[in-house]
Structures are given as C-alpha cells and as structure tokens.
Amino acid sequence: MSIVFPSQGVSGLAPVVPQTPSAPAQGGFNEVLNQVNGILDRADQLAAGYAQGKVGLTEAVLASEKADTTFQLVMAFRNRALAAYQEIMNLQV
C-alpha cells in the first residue's frame, strides 16, 4: 500500500538544497556584522515582498527565522565577549 499525495499547489516551491559552510571570514568581526546585516535586510525585503504578494509565506518565514537565529547568535557572542572583558578588568594585578 502506498500513499500518493496530490501535487496541487506545490509546483511553484523551490527544492530544499543544503548549504555548505563557507570559509571563515578573513575580514574579522566587521565582515561578520556585514553578513548579519545582509541577512537581516534580506528578511525585511522578503517580509515586504510577502505583504505585497510577491513572495510566498514559506520563504518569508524561513528568512525571518534565519535572521532571528543569526541575530541571537551574534548577541550571545557579544554578551560572552563583554563578560570576558569585564572579568579581565576586575582582575587585580
């Protein structure tokens, strides 16, 4: 027994392609911030495109989640670096 799902409404969906991790950025932290800013801008553009009816809901939501996760990661990194800096400043020499 096999189950066959109708393909109505799914012909316009793009296939999911796994992304390979790129090489580490050589530009330092500024380059990382520029990439994060690009991800956030892309999510904003797709949200606006969805509001205009030009972009599908799935694509807009996935971009939004990617932007949210990326921003949380950067903030966690910043908080960790700030805590390390404060700990170093509190060391008695």
Buried (B, 14 or more C-beta within 10 A) or exposed (E): EEEEEEEEEEEEEEEEEEEEEEEEEEEEEEEBEEBBEEBBEBBEEBBEBBEEEEBBEEBBBBBBEBBEEBBEEBEEEEEEEEEEEEEEEEEEE
